[in-house]
Amino acid sequence: MQLDTVIFDMDGLLIDSEPLWNEAANEIFLQYQLQLTPKQHAITMGLRTIEFVEWWFGQYKISLGYAQKASTDILESVIQKILIKGKPMPGLEHIFNFFISRHFKIGLASSSDMQVINVVVNRLGIRNYLYAISSASELRYGKPHPQVYLDCAAAMQSHPGTCICFEDSFNGMIAAKAARMKCVVVPSHEDSKQPRFNAADAKISSLQNFNDLLMQTL
């Protein structure tokens, strides 16, 4: 099938927000005498906030009755941090221009709550280029389940086989592949050598590095 649609993840791919999520979570988790290492944060990268909170509360035997409040507090904190410190990832302008010039439909499929998505989309100034935005926050299953990608493609009236997805997390990559879409991963420098990312159709170190030659290999 001819590729004609691109779907982007958001956090850590289009905006440098993963450190802000980790910072917000660490601040809130201190209220529950819980502190995560960078490696622990990486384990649950790409999950929805409530899933992230419930996972670590479960691991440390903290009552799940506190999970919803902790999740809400993290969301409120990260929104403020993005408004103050959120920066686009390198190559953002390049990758949008690349697909706009080729008349691709552009979508966004994120695990984040729509409140966070709207803040990011406005801060990056990309709303007018997006045909569809899908959030997994209210779905029955989030990434690595493919539903958020399938919903985004359906909203653009695109067949999954015509879609390329860009992801930075392992859970997101699995979601894209489960949706039977092509997937380009842009993992963090710390994760770039992990063999599990070899399941992607292509791996690049920056959005800036995507080009026609790579496109032809998909």
N, C-alpha and C positions, 0 to 999 in steps of 0.2 A: 504493500500500500504506500501511496505517496504521503510523506510526512507533511503536515500542514498546520500543526498545532503544537505549542510549547506550554508546559505547565511548570511553574516554579514553586518550590517550597519557599518559605520566607525566613524564619529565624536562622541565623548563621549562614544563610546563603545570599539573600539580598541585603540584609542588614546585620551589622555586627552586634547582635543582641544576646548571643549565648552567654558572654560574660556578665551581662546585665541580669539575665535570668538566674544565673548561678549566684550572683551577688544578692539578689532579692530573696532567693530561697534560703541562702545561708543566714540572712538577717532574721527571717521569720522562723526558721528552724531553731535558732538559738533560744526562742521562747519555750521550746520543747526539749531543751538540752541535747540537741542533735546537730552535729556538724559533719558535712560531707567533704570528701577530698575531691580534687579535680577528676581523678579516675572514676570515682563513684558517680559523679555527675555525668560522665561520658556513657556509663552503662544505660542510663535512662533517657539519654538524649533523643528527642523526637517524639516522646510520649506527650499526651495531654497533661495539663498541670495537675488535675485531680488524680490521674493515674500515677504520675511521678510522686505526688505526696503519699498516696496510699501504698505505693511500693516501698518507700523508705520507712514510713510509719510501721508497716508490717514487718520489715526487716529488723527494726529496733524496738518492736513490741510496744509501740505507742498507740493508744486507743484511736481507732478509725473514726470515732465520734468527733475528733478534732480536725479531721481531714478537710472537710468542706470550708471551714473558716480559714485554715492555713492556706488552702488553695486560693480563696478569694483575696486574702491579704497579699499573697505573692503576686497575683494579677494586678492589684492596685499599685503595688510597689514598682513592678516592672514597667507599667505604663508611664509612671512619673520619670523613671530612669531613661526610658526611650525618648520621652519628650525633651529631656535635658541633654542626654549624651548619645542618643542613637545616631550611628553613622552608616552610610551605605558601604557594602562590601566592595573591594576593588573589582572593577570590570562591570559594574551595574549598568552604566550608560552604554558600554560596548555591547553587552549581550542583548539589551532591549533594541538598540539600533540594528543589530544583526538580524533579528527576527522581524522587526517592523519593516525593514527594507525588503524582506523576502515575503511579505504579506502573510505571515503566520498569525493565526489567532493565538492570543496570549492569555493564559489563566494563572491563577494562584490557588494552591491547595495547601493549607496550613493546619497544624494541630492546635494552633492558638485560638483563643476566644475571639469573636468578632470585634470586641472592643479593642483588643490589642492589634488585630489586623488593620482596622481602620486608622489607628494612630500611626502605624508603620507606613501604610500606603500613602497617607497624607504627608508624612514627613519626607518620604522618598519622592513624592510628586509623580507617582506612576499610575494613578487611578484612571486617567483618560486612555491608557494603553491596554487596560485589562478588559477582556470580554466577559470574564466570570471570576468570581471569588468563592471558594468553598472552604468552610471551616469544619474540622472534625470534632469540635468541642461538644456539639449536641448529638452527634451520631452515637449509635449503640456501641460501635467499635472505632477506635482511632488507629493510627498507624502503629504497627505494620499491616493492619487490615487495609485493603485497597479502596474502600468505599469513598473516601474523600477525593481520590483521584478520578474514580469513575463518575462521581457526581459533577466534578468540575468539567470533565469531558462532555458529559450529557448536556450541561448547561450551555456549552458552546456548539452543540450538535456535531461533535467530533467523534469518530470511531476511535476506540483505544489504540488500534493499530496504526493510527496516523499521528499519535502523540509522542513527543519527547518530554521527559521529565528531568528536572535538575534538582538534585538533592545533596545535602551535606551529611546526613546521618544514615546509619545502617538501617534503622527502623523505617526511615523514609524510602530508602532504596528498595527494601523488601516490599513495601506497599506499592511502589511504582511497577516493579517487576510482576507482582501478583495481579496488577491491573492489566498486564500484557502490553505495557508501554515500554518504549526505549528509555533507558535511564543513564544520565550522565551524573557522576558523583564529583563533588568538590569538597572532599573531607578536609578537616583542619590539619594543620601541619603536623600536629602530634599524632593524628590518626592515619595519616596518608599512606603509611607503609603496612597497614593491617591487611592481611590477605583476604579478609572477608569482603572487602570492597571490590575484589576481582570479579564478583558476580555482576557488576555493572557493565553496561555496554561501552562505556568510556570513563576514564578518570582523569581529571585535570586539577591543577593546583590553584587555578583562579578562573573566574568567569572570563577574564580578559584573554585567556588562552584558547577559547573555543573559536573555531574557524571553519572554513569550507572543507578543508581536508578531513577534519574530524567528522563533519556532518556527512560526508560521503561514506564513512565507515559504518554508520548506524543502519 
